[in-house]
Amino acid sequence: MSSQRSRATPFLKWAGGKQRLLTQFEPFFPETIDTYLEPFLGGGAVFFYIYQHFQPSRVILSDLNEELINCYEVVRDDVHPLIERLQHHKENHSREYYYRVRGMQVADLSPLERAARLIFLNKTCFNGLYRVNSKGKFNVPFGKYKNPPICDQDNLIAVSEILQNVEIHLRDFGDCVQDAGERCFVYLDPPYHPLSVTANFTSYTRHPFAIEEQQRLARVFADLTAQGAYVMESNSDCAEIRSLYQDYRLETVQASRAINSRGDRRGPISELLILNY
Ligand SMILES: C[S@@+](CC[C@H](N)C(=O)[O-])C[C@H]1O[C@@H](n2cnc3c(N)ncnc32)[C@H](O)[C@@H]1O
């Protein structure tokens, strides 16, 4: 294993990020992984873990969030100019500057500037929460951090090196079926089905993830199973999801709610792992 493989860690903080669940996931991963697919990439915590522990020969990552996928592509293809842009953001960081950058129209920016903007906002916004409104605009307020890690140069370079070896696509999760074959490993981490009406955080993209999407995902899970892939999915532990996957192995892990503005809702909570093996 090269040193780069073990050094790279997620460069974005993402709602629903799995970094803190990895040790609980460990016993459930297959013994070996040759081809790895992650169609709800987000911050990629599971990808970074799998890449360094299993050394898969083929990796296919995708997500439907355009800003996110552009950012991965720029980290892969243009990391040094990106670092320069981030240094510039770092030098100018202030509340006023944050709102100026947040207010920029992404359509007017180059892919490089869009990637730097996303990383800058992600590191400096309230709670590191990526959230967009119905028009697809990033709408999180300023976060009062003393010294936010706007430009983690070493990690960005390490990430860029490992991304040279992976395929990255902007696409819907349903499209991963075409790439999945026998014995490949697919990890599905969709926006969770909400446990209550008020707990409705589903806005990673401008496309909402309602129950119909959960049902469509369950059909994709079945298609992947029929193709001989090993599939592991994370979702909320609730009656609707348990019923959708009643024919599969269901395990639970204990998560803490990392992103919740209400302190009284921060206790541990059971989440489902759905496995077809
Ligand atoms: C729970 S997050 C993934 C978190 C990630 N595993 C991590 O550790 O950071 C869910 C992701 O699904 C993406 N997404 C939402 N709808 C999608 C769709 N229809 N197809 C593909 N990705 C989608 C969102 O953009 C978001 O990045």
The ligand as a Gaussian input file, in Angstrom:
#p B3LYP/6-31G(d) Opt

LIG

0 1
 C      -26.070000      10.667000       2.718000
 S      -25.249000      11.558000       1.442000
 C      -23.854000      10.569000       1.185000
 C      -22.868000      10.734000       2.319000
 C      -21.529000      10.060000       2.043000
 N      -21.622000       8.618000       2.080000
 C      -20.457000      10.529000       3.028000
 O      -19.887000       9.742000       3.783000
 O      -20.190000      11.746000       3.032000
 C      -26.305000      11.327000       0.079000
 C      -25.814000      11.795000      -1.282000
 O      -26.764000      11.400000      -2.274000
 C      -26.777000      12.345000      -3.347000
 N      -28.006000      12.160000      -4.111000
 C      -29.267000      12.591000      -3.835000
 N      -30.136000      12.143000      -4.775000
 C      -29.412000      11.394000      -5.651000
 C      -29.745000      10.639000      -6.824000
 N      -30.995000      10.574000      -7.291000
 N      -28.747000       9.972000      -7.455000
 C      -27.462000      10.032000      -6.992000
 N      -27.090000      10.737000      -5.889000
 C      -28.062000      11.404000      -5.234000
 C      -26.622000      13.665000      -2.646000
 O      -26.089000      14.638000      -3.513000
 C      -25.682000      13.308000      -1.457000
 O      -24.352000      13.623000      -1.775000

